[in-house]
Amino acid sequence: MYVVVVIGSSESAFDISQEVATVAKEVHIAARTVLDGVFGKQLAYDNMWLHPMIEGVNEDCYVYFQDGSFVIADIILHCTGYKYHFPFLETNGVVTVDDNRVGPLYKHVFPPTLAPWLSFVGLTYQTIPFPIFELQSKWIAGVLSNRFTLPSQEEMIEDVETFYTSLEASGTPKRYTHRVANIQAGYNTWLAGQCGCPAFEEWRKQMCYDTFKRRLTQPRSYRDEWEDQHLVLQAQKGFIKFTPNQVSDRYVSQ
């Protein structure tokens, strides 16, 4: 059995680590940023550890972490995300990728000087992706069909510059420009407002928050075991309006 080092600590890295842990001797996750106090042996696992980021690797397979600890690894898996790359896109330098920042983009979607004819869907990450992608798509479709109006080019450029300045002031690296983890609720609400769509229901926000908490305390079973059945019932009732009339009345009666 192998000793595996996984570089990365986002959702996919943890999912992969959990799968690997079922067949590996040991799994060691190297994380750039994690919550305080969670380094060390991981809850519910006998063979999984979380470490700070890797400091170095030598030819004898020693992997050194930034806290001075080390392991002898058989395999290193890179689960470090994606790099944006658009070789097919010719904008004469109007839109560039700089340290994984695609820009300048108004609200992660429209380049001010090329709007509305060029737009991007799905650049944001560390979020619940599909609701955001749907809202971005509705916004773009509405702008292209003249149902929604964008601000002036000057206003969009000013907004982008203000956003970049705020990231710099907070010490956020360029590569995290499209990370919306802590602001996704506000971003979703803003997009919904642009589209004339209802804001996300409270049950949906609460379900997301509860799932995140369960993932920390029940890493092996958070997808299969939950105690928020009341939120599931609210979701079922909300979905009825999108289903055919023959849907069972049992959801309404519960």
PAZATI-666849 format. One record per residue: residue in one letter; chain; x, y, z of N, C-alpha, C, O, CB in turn. Coordinates in steps of 0.2 Angstrom, whole numbers, m for minus. Glycine has a CB too. Example, Ala and Ser with C-alpha at 12.3 -4.5 7.8 and 13.67 -1.06 7.14 Angstrom:
(A,A,(66,m28,39),(62,m22,39),(66,m16,39),(71,m17,42),(57,m22,45));
(S,A,(64,m11,35),(68,m5,36),(64,0,39),(67,6,40),(70,m3,29));
! end
This chain:
(M,A,(4,m6,0),(0,0,0),(4,6,0),(10,6,3),(m5,0,6));
(Y,A,(2,12,m3),(6,17,m4),(4,23,1),(m1,23,4),(4,20,m11));
(V,A,(10,27,2),(9,33,5),(8,39,0),(12,40,m4),(15,35,10));
(V,A,(2,42,1),(0,47,m5),(0,54,m2),(m3,55,4),(m6,45,m8));
(V,A,(3,59,m5),(3,66,m3),(m2,70,m8),(m1,69,m14),(10,69,m3));
(V,A,(m7,73,m6),(m11,77,m10),(m10,84,m9),(m11,87,m3),(m19,75,m8));
(I,A,(m8,88,m14),(m7,95,m14),(m14,99,m15),(m16,98,m21),(m1,97,m18));
(G,A,(m16,102,m11),(m23,106,m12),(m28,104,m6),(m28,98,m4),(m26,104,m18));
(S,A,(m32,108,m4),(m37,107,1),(m44,110,0),(m48,111,4),(m34,110,7));
(S,A,(m45,111,m7),(m52,113,m8),(m56,107,m9),(m54,101,m7),(m52,117,m15));
(E,A,(m63,108,m11),(m68,102,m11),(m65,96,m15),(m66,91,m12),(m74,105,m14));
(S,A,(m63,97,m21),(m61,91,m25),(m55,87,m22),(m55,81,m22),(m59,93,m32));
(A,A,(m50,91,m19),(m45,88,m16),(m47,84,m10),(m44,78,m9),(m40,93,m13));
(F,A,(m52,86,m6),(m54,82,0),(m58,76,m3),(m57,71,0),(m58,86,4));
(D,A,(m62,77,m8),(m66,71,m11),(m61,66,m13),(m62,60,m12),(m70,74,m16));
(I,A,(m56,68,m17),(m51,63,m19),(m47,60,m14),(m46,54,m14),(m46,67,m24));
(S,A,(m45,64,m8),(m42,61,m3),(m46,56,1),(m43,51,3),(m40,67,2));
(Q,A,(m52,57,1),(m57,52,5),(m57,46,1),(m57,40,4),(m64,55,6));
(E,A,(m57,46,m6),(m57,40,m10),(m51,36,m9),(m50,30,m9),(m59,42,m17));
(V,A,(m45,40,m10),(m38,37,m10),(m37,34,m3),(m34,28,m2),(m33,42,m11));
(A,A,(m40,37,3),(m39,34,9),(m42,27,10),(m39,23,15),(m42,39,14));
(T,A,(m46,25,6),(m49,18,7),(m44,13,4),(m45,7,6),(m56,18,3));
(V,A,(m39,15,0),(m35,10,m3),(m27,11,m1),(m23,7,m3),(m36,10,m10));
(A,A,(m26,17,2),(m19,19,3),(m17,18,10),(m21,17,14),(m18,27,1));
(K,A,(m11,17,11),(m8,16,18),(m9,22,22),(m12,22,28),(m1,14,18));
(E,A,(m7,28,19),(m8,35,22),(m9,40,17),(m7,39,11),(m1,36,26));
(V,A,(m13,45,19),(m14,51,14),(m13,57,18),(m15,58,24),(m22,51,12));
(H,A,(m8,61,15),(m6,67,18),(m8,73,14),(m6,73,8),(2,67,20));
(I,A,(m12,78,16),(m15,83,13),(m11,89,14),(m10,91,20),(m22,84,14));
(A,A,(m8,93,9),(m4,99,10),(m9,105,8),(m11,105,2),(2,99,6));
(A,A,(m10,109,13),(m15,114,12),(m11,121,12),(m7,122,17),(m20,114,17));
(R,A,(m13,126,8),(m11,133,8),(m14,136,14),(m11,140,18),(m12,136,1));
(T,A,(m21,136,14),(m25,139,19),(m30,135,22),(m34,131,18),(m28,146,16));
(V,A,(m31,134,28),(m36,130,31),(m39,134,38),(m35,139,40),(m34,123,33));
(L,A,(m44,131,41),(m46,134,47),(m41,133,52),(m38,128,52),(m53,132,48));
(D,A,(m41,137,57),(m37,136,63),(m38,130,67),(m44,128,67),(m37,142,68));
(G,A,(m33,126,69),(m34,121,73),(m35,114,70),(m37,109,73),(m39,122,78));
(V,A,(m35,114,63),(m37,108,60),(m32,104,57),(m33,99,54),(m42,109,54));
(F,A,(m25,106,58),(m20,102,56),(m19,96,60),(m21,96,66),(m13,106,56));
(G,A,(m16,91,57),(m15,85,61),(m20,79,58),(m22,80,52),(m16,86,68));
(K,A,(m20,74,62),(m25,68,60),(m32,70,59),(m35,74,63),(m24,63,65));
(Q,A,(m35,68,54),(m42,70,52),(m47,66,55),(m47,60,56),(m42,70,45));
(L,A,(m52,70,57),(m58,67,60),(m61,61,56),(m62,62,50),(m63,72,62));
(A,A,(m62,55,59),(m65,49,56),(m61,45,52),(m63,41,48),(m71,52,52));
(Y,A,(m54,47,52),(m49,43,48),(m44,41,52),(m41,45,56),(m47,48,42));
(D,A,(m41,35,51),(m35,33,54),(m29,34,50),(m24,33,53),(m36,25,56));
(N,A,(m30,36,44),(m24,36,40),(m24,42,35),(m21,42,30),(m24,30,35));
(M,A,(m27,48,38),(m27,54,34),(m24,60,39),(m27,61,44),(m34,56,31));
(W,A,(m20,64,36),(m17,70,40),(m17,76,36),(m16,75,30),(m10,68,42));
(L,A,(m18,81,39),(m18,88,36),(m12,92,38),(m11,92,44),(m25,92,37));
(H,A,(m8,94,33),(m2,98,34),(m2,105,31),(m6,106,27),(4,94,32));
(P,A,(3,109,33),(4,115,30),(7,114,23),(8,108,21),(9,120,33));
(M,A,(7,119,19),(10,118,12),(17,115,12),(21,115,16),(10,124,8));
(I,A,(18,111,6),(25,108,5),(31,113,5),(30,118,1),(25,104,m1));
(E,A,(36,112,8),(42,116,8),(47,114,3),(50,118,m1),(45,117,15));
(G,A,(47,107,2),(52,104,m3),(51,97,m3),(48,94,1),(59,107,m2));
(V,A,(54,94,m9),(54,87,m10),(61,85,m12),(64,89,m16),(49,85,m15));
(N,A,(64,80,m10),(71,78,m12),(70,71,m16),(65,68,m17),(76,77,m6));
(E,A,(76,69,m19),(76,63,m23),(75,57,m20),(74,52,m23),(83,63,m27));
(D,A,(75,57,m13),(74,51,m9),(67,50,m7),(65,46,m3),(78,51,m3));
(C,A,(62,54,m10),(55,54,m9),(53,57,m2),(47,56,0),(53,47,m10));
(Y,A,(57,61,1),(55,64,7),(52,71,5),(54,75,1),(62,66,11));
(V,A,(46,71,8),(42,77,7),(42,81,13),(39,79,18),(34,76,5));
(Y,A,(44,87,13),(45,92,19),(39,97,19),(38,100,14),(52,95,19));
(F,A,(36,98,24),(31,103,25),(33,109,29),(39,109,32),(25,100,29));
(Q,A,(30,114,28),(32,121,31),(33,121,38),(36,125,41),(27,126,29));
(D,A,(30,116,42),(30,116,49),(36,112,51),(37,111,57),(24,114,52));
(G,A,(40,109,47),(46,105,48),(45,98,48),(49,94,48),(48,107,55));
(S,A,(39,96,48),(37,89,48),(38,86,41),(39,90,36),(30,87,50));
(F,A,(39,79,40),(40,76,34),(37,69,33),(36,66,38),(48,76,32));
(V,A,(36,67,27),(34,60,26),(38,57,20),(41,61,16),(26,59,25));
(I,A,(39,51,19),(42,48,14),(36,45,9),(32,41,11),(46,42,16));
(A,A,(35,48,3),(29,47,m1),(31,43,m7),(36,43,m10),(27,54,m3));
(D,A,(26,39,m9),(26,35,m15),(23,39,m21),(25,38,m26),(23,29,m14));
(I,A,(18,43,m19),(14,46,m25),(13,53,m22),(11,54,m16),(8,42,m27));
(I,A,(13,58,m27),(11,65,m25),(5,67,m31),(7,66,m37),(17,70,m26));
(L,A,(m1,69,m28),(m6,71,m32),(m7,78,m32),(m7,81,m26),(m13,67,m30));
(H,A,(m7,82,m38),(m8,89,m38),(m16,90,m39),(m18,89,m44),(m4,92,m43));
(C,A,(m19,93,m34),(m26,95,m34),(m26,102,m33),(m30,104,m28),(m30,90,m29));
(T,A,(m23,106,m37),(m22,113,m35),(m26,118,m40),(m25,124,m40),(m15,115,m37));
(G,A,(m31,115,m43),(m36,119,m47),(m34,119,m54),(m30,115,m57),(m36,126,m44));
(Y,A,(m37,125,m57),(m36,125,m64),(m33,132,m66),(m33,137,m62),(m43,125,m68));
(K,A,(m30,132,m72),(m27,139,m74),(m31,141,m80),(m33,137,m85),(m20,138,m76));
(Y,A,(m34,147,m80),(m38,150,m86),(m33,151,m92),(m28,153,m91),(m41,156,m84));
(H,A,(m36,148,m97),(m32,148,m104),(m36,149,m109),(m41,144,m110),(m27,142,m104));
(F,A,(m36,154,m114),(m40,155,m119),(m36,156,m126),(m36,162,m128),(m45,161,m118));
(P,A,(m33,151,m128),(m29,152,m134),(m33,153,m140),(m30,156,m145),(m25,145,m135));
(F,A,(m39,152,m140),(m44,153,m146),(m46,160,m146),(m49,162,m151),(m49,148,m146));
(L,A,(m45,164,m141),(m48,171,m140),(m43,176,m142),(m38,177,m139),(m51,172,m133));
(E,A,(m45,180,m147),(m40,185,m149),(m44,192,m147),(m49,194,m151),(m39,185,m157));
(T,A,(m41,196,m143),(m44,202,m140),(m39,208,m141),(m40,213,m138),(m47,202,m133));
(N,A,(m33,206,m144),(m28,211,m145),(m26,214,m138),(m24,220,m137),(m30,217,m149));
(G,A,(m26,210,m133),(m23,212,m127),(m29,215,m122),(m27,218,m117),(m18,217,m127));
(V,A,(m35,216,m125),(m40,219,m121),(m42,215,m115),(m43,218,m109),(m46,220,m125));
(V,A,(m42,208,m116),(m43,204,m110),(m37,199,m109),(m35,196,m114),(m50,199,m112));
(T,A,(m34,199,m103),(m28,195,m102),(m29,191,m96),(m34,191,m92),(m22,200,m101));
(V,A,(m25,186,m95),(m25,182,m90),(m18,183,m86),(m13,181,m89),(m25,174,m92));
(D,A,(m18,186,m80),(m12,188,m76),(m13,184,m69),(m17,186,m65),(m12,195,m76));
(D,A,(m9,179,m68),(m9,176,m62),(m16,173,m61),(m18,173,m55),(m6,180,m56));
(N,A,(m19,170,m66),(m26,167,m66),(m31,173,m64),(m37,171,m63),(m26,162,m60));
(R,A,(m30,179,m65),(m35,184,m65),(m37,185,m73),(m32,188,m76),(m32,191,m62));
(V,A,(m43,184,m74),(m45,186,m81),(m48,193,m81),(m53,194,m77),(m51,180,m84));
(G,A,(m46,197,m85),(m48,204,m84),(m46,209,m89),(m41,207,m94),(m46,206,m77));
(P,A,(m48,215,m89),(m53,217,m83),(m60,215,m85),(m62,215,m91),(m53,225,m83));
(L,A,(m64,212,m80),(m71,210,m81),(m75,214,m76),(m74,214,m70),(m71,202,m80));
(Y,A,(m81,216,m78),(m86,219,m74),(m90,213,m71),(m93,209,m74),(m90,224,m78));
(K,A,(m89,212,m64),(m93,207,m61),(m91,200,m63),(m96,196,m63),(m101,208,m61));
(H,A,(m85,199,m65),(m83,193,m67),(m86,190,m74),(m85,185,m76),(m84,187,m62));
(V,A,(m89,195,m77),(m93,193,m83),(m91,197,m90),(m89,194,m95),(m100,193,m82));
(F,A,(m92,203,m89),(m91,207,m95),(m85,211,m96),(m83,215,m91),(m97,212,m96));
(P,A,(m81,211,m101),(m75,216,m102),(m78,222,m104),(m81,223,m109),(m70,213,m107));
(P,A,(m77,228,m100),(m80,234,m101),(m80,236,m109),(m85,239,m111),(m78,239,m97));
(T,A,(m74,236,m112),(m73,239,m118),(m76,234,m124),(m76,236,m130),(m66,240,m120));
(L,A,(m78,228,m122),(m80,223,m127),(m87,221,m126),(m90,217,m129),(m76,217,m128));
(A,A,(m90,224,m120),(m97,222,m119),(m102,225,m123),(m101,231,m126),(m99,224,m111));
(P,A,(m107,222,m125),(m109,215,m122),(m107,209,m127),(m110,204,m126),(m117,215,m121));
(W,A,(m103,211,m132),(m102,206,m137),(m98,200,m134),(m97,195,m137),(m99,209,m143));
(L,A,(m94,201,m129),(m90,196,m126),(m91,195,m119),(m92,200,m115),(m82,197,m127));
(S,A,(m92,189,m117),(m94,188,m109),(m91,181,m107),(m90,177,m111),(m102,189,m108));
(F,A,(m91,181,m101),(m88,174,m98),(m93,172,m93),(m96,175,m89),(m81,176,m95));
(V,A,(m94,165,m93),(m98,162,m88),(m94,156,m85),(m90,153,m88),(m105,158,m92));
(G,A,(m94,156,m78),(m91,151,m74),(m84,152,m72),(m81,147,m70),(m91,145,m78));
(L,A,(m82,158,m72),(m75,160,m69),(m75,159,m62),(m69,158,m59),(m72,166,m72));
(T,A,(m80,161,m59),(m80,161,m51),(m79,154,m48),(m81,149,m52),(m87,164,m49));
(Y,A,(m76,153,m43),(m75,147,m40),(m76,147,m32),(m76,153,m29),(m68,144,m42));
(Q,A,(m75,142,m29),(m76,141,m22),(m83,144,m20),(m84,148,m16),(m71,144,m17));
(T,A,(m88,141,m24),(m95,143,m23),(m99,137,m25),(m97,132,m27),(m96,149,m27));
(I,A,(m106,138,m24),(m111,133,m27),(m112,135,m34),(m115,140,m36),(m118,133,m23));
(P,A,(m109,131,m39),(m108,134,m45),(m114,135,m50),(m115,140,m53),(m103,129,m49));
(F,A,(m118,130,m50),(m123,130,m55),(m128,136,m54),(m130,139,m59),(m127,124,m55));
(P,A,(m130,137,m48),(m135,143,m48),(m132,150,m50),(m135,154,m53),(m137,144,m40));
(I,A,(m125,151,m49),(m122,157,m51),(m121,156,m59),(m122,162,m62),(m115,157,m48));
(F,A,(m119,151,m62),(m119,150,m69),(m126,152,m72),(m126,155,m77),(m116,143,m71));
(E,A,(m131,149,m69),(m138,151,m72),(m139,158,m72),(m142,161,m77),(m143,147,m68));
(L,A,(m138,161,m66),(m139,169,m66),(m135,173,m71),(m137,177,m74),(m138,171,m59));
(Q,A,(m128,171,m71),(m124,174,m76),(m127,173,m83),(m127,178,m87),(m117,171,m75));
(S,A,(m129,167,m85),(m131,166,m91),(m138,170,m93),(m139,173,m98),(m133,159,m92));
(K,A,(m142,171,m88),(m148,175,m89),(m147,182,m89),(m150,185,m93),(m153,174,m82));
(W,A,(m142,184,m86),(m140,191,m86),(m137,193,m93),(m139,198,m96),(m134,193,m81));
(I,A,(m133,188,m96),(m130,189,m102),(m135,189,m108),(m135,193,m112),(m125,184,m104));
(A,A,(m140,184,m107),(m145,184,m112),(m150,190,m112),(m152,192,m117),(m149,177,m111));
(G,A,(m151,192,m106),(m155,198,m105),(m152,205,m108),(m155,209,m111),(m157,200,m98));
(V,A,(m145,205,m107),(m142,211,m110),(m142,210,m118),(m143,215,m121),(m134,211,m107));
(L,A,(m140,204,m120),(m140,204,m128),(m147,205,m131),(m147,207,m137),(m137,197,m129));
(S,A,(m152,203,m127),(m159,204,m130),(m162,211,m129),(m168,212,m130),(m163,199,m128));
(N,A,(m157,215,m126),(m160,222,m124),(m165,223,m119),(m168,228,m118),(m162,226,m130));
(R,A,(m166,217,m115),(m170,217,m109),(m167,221,m103),(m170,223,m99),(m173,210,m108));
(F,A,(m160,220,m102),(m157,223,m97),(m151,227,m100),(m149,226,m105),(m153,217,m93));
(T,A,(m150,232,m96),(m145,237,m98),(m139,237,m94),(m139,237,m88),(m148,244,m98));
(L,A,(m133,237,m97),(m127,238,m93),(m125,245,m91),(m127,250,m95),(m121,235,m97));
(P,A,(m121,246,m86),(m119,253,m85),(m114,255,m91),(m113,251,m95),(m115,253,m78));
(S,A,(m113,262,m91),(m108,264,m96),(m101,261,m96),(m100,258,m90),(m108,272,m96));
(Q,A,(m98,261,m101),(m91,258,m101),(m87,261,m96),(m83,258,m92),(m88,259,m108));
(E,A,(m87,268,m95),(m83,271,m89),(m85,269,m83),(m81,268,m78),(m84,279,m90));
(E,A,(m92,268,m81),(m94,266,m75),(m92,258,m73),(m90,257,m68),(m102,266,m74));
(M,A,(m92,254,m79),(m89,247,m78),(m82,247,m76),(m80,243,m72),(m91,243,m84));
(I,A,(m78,251,m80),(m71,252,m79),(m69,254,m72),(m65,251,m68),(m67,256,m84));
(E,A,(m73,259,m69),(m72,262,m62),(m74,256,m57),(m70,256,m52),(m76,268,m61));
(D,A,(m79,252,m59),(m81,247,m54),(m75,242,m53),(m74,239,m48),(m88,244,m56));
(V,A,(m73,240,m59),(m67,235,m59),(m61,237,m55),(m58,234,m52),(m65,233,m67));
(E,A,(m59,244,m57),(m54,246,m53),(m55,247,m46),(m50,245,m42),(m52,254,m56));
(T,A,(m61,249,m44),(m62,249,m37),(m62,242,m34),(m59,241,m28),(m69,251,m35));
(F,A,(m64,237,m37),(m64,230,m35),(m57,227,m34),(m55,224,m29),(m68,225,m40));
(Y,A,(m52,229,m39),(m45,227,m39),(m42,230,m33),(m38,227,m30),(m42,228,m46));
(T,A,(m43,237,m32),(m40,240,m27),(m42,237,m20),(m38,237,m15),(m42,248,m27));
(S,A,(m48,235,m19),(m50,232,m13),(m47,226,m12),(m45,224,m6),(m58,231,m13));
(L,A,(m46,222,m17),(m42,215,m16),(m35,217,m14),(m32,213,m10),(m42,211,m23));
(E,A,(m32,222,m17),(m25,223,m16),(m24,226,m8),(m20,224,m5),(m22,229,m20));
(A,A,(m29,230,m6),(m29,233,1),(m30,227,6),(m27,228,11),(m35,238,1));
(S,A,(m33,222,4),(m34,216,9),(m29,211,8),(m29,206,12),(m41,213,8));
(G,A,(m24,212,4),(m19,207,3),(m21,201,m1),(m17,196,0),(m16,205,10));
(T,A,(m26,201,m5),(m28,196,m8),(m24,195,m15),(m24,200,m19),(m36,196,m10));
(P,A,(m21,190,m16),(m17,189,m22),(m21,189,m28),(m27,187,m28),(m13,182,m22));
(K,A,(m18,191,m34),(m22,191,m40),(m26,184,m42),(m31,184,m45),(m18,193,m46));
(R,A,(m22,179,m40),(m25,172,m42),(m31,171,m39),(m35,166,m41),(m20,167,m40));
(Y,A,(m33,175,m33),(m40,173,m30),(m45,178,m32),(m50,179,m29),(m39,174,m23));
(T,A,(m44,182,m38),(m49,187,m40),(m56,184,m41),(m61,187,m39),(m46,190,m46));
(H,A,(m56,178,m43),(m63,175,m45),(m65,171,m40),(m70,167,m41),(m63,172,m52));
(R,A,(m62,171,m34),(m65,167,m28),(m70,171,m25),(m69,176,m22),(m59,165,m23));
(V,A,(m76,168,m24),(m82,171,m21),(m84,168,m15),(m90,169,m13),(m87,172,m26));
(A,A,(m80,164,m12),(m83,159,m6),(m87,163,m1),(m92,161,0),(m77,156,m3));
(N,A,(m84,169,1),(m87,172,7),(m92,177,5),(m95,180,9),(m82,175,11));
(I,A,(m92,179,m2),(m97,184,m4),(m102,181,m9),(m105,185,m12),(m93,189,m7));
(Q,A,(m103,174,m10),(m107,172,m15),(m114,173,m14),(m118,174,m18),(m106,164,m15));
(A,A,(m116,174,m7),(m123,176,m6),(m125,182,m9),(m130,184,m12),(m125,175,1));
(G,A,(m120,187,m7),(m121,194,m10),(m121,194,m17),(m125,198,m21),(m116,199,m7));
(Y,A,(m116,191,m20),(m115,191,m28),(m122,188,m31),(m124,190,m36),(m109,187,m29));
(N,A,(m124,182,m28),(m130,179,m31),(m136,184,m31),(m140,185,m35),(m132,173,m27));
(T,A,(m137,187,m25),(m142,192,m24),(m142,198,m29),(m147,200,m32),(m143,195,m17));
(W,A,(m136,200,m30),(m134,206,m35),(m136,203,m42),(m140,207,m46),(m127,208,m35));
(L,A,(m134,197,m44),(m135,195,m51),(m143,194,m52),(m146,196,m57),(m132,188,m52));
(A,A,(m146,191,m46),(m153,190,m47),(m157,197,m48),(m162,197,m52),(m156,187,m41));
(G,A,(m154,202,m45),(m157,209,m46),(m157,211,m53),(m161,214,m55),(m154,214,m41));
(Q,A,(m151,210,m56),(m150,212,m62),(m154,209,m67),(m156,211,m72),(m142,211,m64));
(C,A,(m156,202,m66),(m160,198,m70),(m168,199,m69),(m172,196,m72),(m158,191,m69));
(G,A,(m169,202,m63),(m176,203,m61),(m179,196,m59),(m185,195,m59),(m180,205,m67));
(C,A,(m174,192,m56),(m176,186,m53),(m177,186,m46),(m174,191,m43),(m171,180,m55));
(P,A,(m181,182,m43),(m181,182,m35),(m174,180,m32),(m170,176,m35),(m186,177,m33));
(A,A,(m173,183,m27),(m167,181,m23),(m167,173,m21),(m173,171,m20),(m165,185,m17));
(F,A,(m162,170,m19),(m162,163,m17),(m166,163,m11),(m165,167,m6),(m154,161,m16));
(E,A,(m169,157,m10),(m173,156,m4),(m169,155,2),(m163,153,1),(m178,150,m6));
(E,A,(m172,157,8),(m168,156,14),(m166,148,15),(m161,147,18),(m172,159,20));
(W,A,(m171,144,13),(m169,137,14),(m163,135,10),(m159,130,13),(m175,132,12));
(R,A,(m162,138,4),(m156,136,0),(m150,138,3),(m145,135,4),(m157,139,m7));
(K,A,(m150,144,6),(m144,147,9),(m143,143,16),(m137,141,17),(m145,154,11));
(Q,A,(m148,141,19),(m147,138,26),(m144,131,24),(m140,128,28),(m153,137,30));
(M,A,(m147,127,19),(m145,121,17),(m137,121,15),(m134,116,17),(m149,118,11));
(C,A,(m135,126,12),(m128,126,10),(m124,127,16),(m119,124,17),(m127,132,5));
(Y,A,(m126,131,21),(m122,133,27),(m122,126,31),(m116,125,34),(m125,138,31));
(D,A,(m127,123,32),(m127,117,36),(m123,111,33),(m120,108,37),(m135,114,37));
(T,A,(m123,111,26),(m119,106,23),(m112,107,24),(m108,103,25),(m121,106,15));
(F,A,(m110,114,24),(m103,115,25),(m101,113,32),(m95,111,33),(m102,123,24));
(K,A,(m105,115,37),(m103,113,44),(m103,105,44),(m98,103,48),(m109,116,48));
(R,A,(m107,102,41),(m107,94,42),(m101,91,39),(m98,86,41),(m113,91,39));
(R,A,(m99,95,33),(m93,92,30),(m87,92,35),(m82,88,34),(m91,96,24));
(L,A,(m87,97,39),(m81,98,44),(m82,93,49),(m76,90,52),(m81,105,47));
(T,A,(m88,91,52),(m89,87,57),(m90,79,55),(m89,75,59),(m94,89,62));
(Q,A,(m93,78,49),(m94,72,46),(m91,71,40),(m95,70,35),(m102,71,46));
(P,A,(m85,71,39),(m82,71,32),(m84,65,28),(m84,65,22),(m75,72,33));
(R,A,(m85,59,31),(m86,53,27),(m93,52,26),(m95,49,21),(m84,47,31));
(S,A,(m98,56,29),(m105,54,28),(m109,60,27),(m115,60,27),(m108,50,34));
(Y,A,(m106,66,26),(m110,72,26),(m115,73,20),(m120,76,21),(m106,78,26));
(R,A,(m114,69,15),(m118,69,9),(m124,64,10),(m129,65,7),(m115,67,3));
(D,A,(m123,59,15),(m128,54,16),(m132,55,22),(m138,52,23),(m125,47,15));
(E,A,(m130,58,27),(m134,59,33),(m134,66,35),(m130,70,35),(m130,55,39));
(W,A,(m140,68,37),(m142,75,39),(m148,75,44),(m152,71,44),(m143,79,32));
(E,A,(m148,81,47),(m153,82,52),(m158,88,50),(m162,90,54),(m150,83,59));
(D,A,(m157,91,44),(m161,96,42),(m167,94,37),(m167,97,32),(m157,102,38));
(Q,A,(m171,89,39),(m176,87,35),(m181,93,33),(m184,93,28),(m179,81,38));
(H,A,(m182,97,38),(m186,103,37),(m184,107,31),(m189,110,28),(m187,107,43));
(L,A,(m178,108,30),(m176,111,24),(m177,107,17),(m179,110,12),(m168,113,24));
(V,A,(m176,101,18),(m178,97,12),(m186,97,10),(m187,98,4),(m176,89,13));
(L,A,(m190,97,15),(m197,98,14),(m199,105,11),(m203,106,7),(m201,97,21));
(Q,A,(m195,110,13),(m196,117,10),(m194,117,3),(m197,120,m1),(m192,122,14));
(A,A,(m188,113,2),(m186,113,m5),(m191,109,m10),(m193,111,m15),(m179,109,m6));
(Q,A,(m194,104,m7),(m199,100,m11),(m205,104,m13),(m207,104,m18),(m201,94,m7));
(K,A,(m207,108,m8),(m213,112,m9),(m212,118,m14),(m216,119,m18),(m215,115,m2));
(G,A,(m205,120,m13),(m204,125,m18),(m203,123,m25),(m204,126,m30),(m197,128,m16));
(F,A,(m201,116,m26),(m200,114,m33),(m206,112,m36),(m206,111,m42),(m195,107,m32));
(I,A,(m212,111,m32),(m218,109,m35),(m220,114,m41),(m223,111,m46),(m224,109,m30));
(K,A,(m219,120,m41),(m221,125,m46),(m217,123,m53),(m219,126,m58),(m220,132,m44));
(F,A,(m212,119,m52),(m208,118,m58),(m209,111,m61),(m207,109,m66),(m200,118,m57));
(T,A,(m214,107,m58),(m215,101,m60),(m222,100,m63),(m226,104,m62),(m215,96,m54));
(P,A,(m223,95,m67),(m230,94,m70),(m236,93,m65),(m234,92,m59),(m230,87,m74));
(N,A,(m242,94,m67),(m247,94,m62),(m249,88,m59),(m252,87,m54),(m254,96,m66));
(Q,A,(m246,82,m62),(m247,76,m59),(m243,74,m53),(m243,68,m51),(m247,70,m65));
(V,A,(m238,79,m51),(m234,77,m46),(m238,76,m40),(m244,78,m39),(m229,83,m44));
(S,A,(m236,71,m35),(m240,69,m30),(m241,74,m25),(m237,79,m24),(m236,63,m26));
(D,A,(m247,74,m21),(m248,79,m16),(m245,78,m10),(m246,82,m5),(m256,80,m16));
(R,A,(m241,72,m9),(m238,71,m3),(m233,76,0),(m233,77,6),(m235,64,m3));
(Y,A,(m230,79,m5),(m225,85,m3),(m229,90,1),(m227,93,6),(m221,87,m9));
(V,A,(m235,92,m2),(m239,98,1),(m241,96,8),(m242,100,12),(m244,100,m4));
(S,A,(m243,90,9),(m246,88,15),(m241,86,21),(m243,86,26),(m250,81,14));
(Q,A,(m235,86,19),(m230,85,24),(m228,91,28),(m224,90,33),(m224,82,21));
! end
